[in-house]
Amino acid sequence: MVKSVIFLVIMKNDKPVVGVIGVGHLGQHHVKHYQLLEDANLAGLYDVDSKRADIVAKQYKSTSFKNVSDLLAVCDAVSVVTPTETHIDVAEQAINNSCHVFIEKPITKTVEDADHLLKLAEKQNVLIQVGHIERLNPALRALQAYNINPKFVEIQRLAPYTVRGTDVPVVLDLMIHDIDILLSIVKSSVKNIRASGVSILTDSIDIAHARIRFENGTVASIVSSRIAQDKVRKVKVFQQNLYATIDLLLGITEVYQVIDKPEDSSDALMTASFKRNGEEKYITYEKPVIEEQDVLQLELHNFICSMIGKDVPIVDGKAGRAALAVATQIQDMIIQDIH
Ligand code: NAD
């Protein structure tokens, strides 16, 4: 909170001035959204590929900077949307220029690098936010209406092969989204992890499975693959008297609950009675209305509002570091298992 107030004081203009570093597949969308956001001014963008930078700048009526230092000098905040292994250097330079940073996921390639950035950000009094965009998925957010305390969580994320993202193993590319989701819904620390995986098309791990046990007894099973025919992104949550299934891709959330009286659920689309230990109980089926939203726009809006103290980051640097730490443990375990 104190930090938020200080952020307000150091802002150079009435609206934060923002920039985008790295305007490839995803970075161009950051440019588009900052142009649309009313509470930020887009100063411009920078990419080591100057031709690419010029094309994106022209497309979104922005300015292509020839030098990253010149962009940082005029910005209060930047999005870092460069390949993962460059996040550390790009974000470090931005933070040293007193810029708040929105870093696309994963925060960095190693936990040591993430720790370095977190320390530096604290010293420079700037915010780090991380692009774990699934946390803003309206289908997942629908769970907030329920008292979630899972005993078992099953998450599956499958994607057809594309070259993009294969600079890192599938655990850091895809599974890290689900690790972040898991850590956000299980209110306990990780007790132990088992993991295995295989390489199919690349030199690194393409298919991974992790079983994570938490201190409170919750068990989770996560499968991620980048060798699949169809895209699948599903989260299933099992807990005492509740089963929720969330299709992150289709934006569908369905919740089954056991309740004592039918009137205890006003949102149920269906209710059926059954006997448990001789007692009459009711199973309800709910399907919350999920409104389609542009989650990247929401995410960047949350970043802007967080840096001026109007909101708190949905995924801050510490959360990004926590997801990376678990992902790294899983990845190391898979490598050990193979050798
Ligand atoms: P990309 O390869 O399409 O684009 C990266 C761009 O960065 C390129 O234009 C490249 O020229 C530029 N670049 C490289 N090094 C640079 C540097 N030092 N300074 C400035 N520009 C530099 O990659 P992408 O698919 O857009 O992915 C970028 C990042 O976003 C990765 O970390 C990736 O993991 C992440 N990502 C996140 C999601 C998500 O769901 N949140 C989805 C896709 C990608």
Boltz pocket constraint, residues with backbone or C-beta under 6 A from the ligand:
constraints:
  - pocket:
      binder: B
      contacts: [[A, 21], [A, 22], [A, 23], [A, 24], [A, 25], [A, 26], [A, 27], [A, 46], [A, 47], [A, 48], [A, 49], [A, 52], [A, 80], [A, 81], [A, 82], [A, 83], [A, 84], [A, 86], [A, 90], [A, 104], [A, 105], [A, 106], [A, 131], [A, 132], [A, 133], [A, 164], [A, 165], [A, 172], [A, 173]]
      max_distance: 6.0
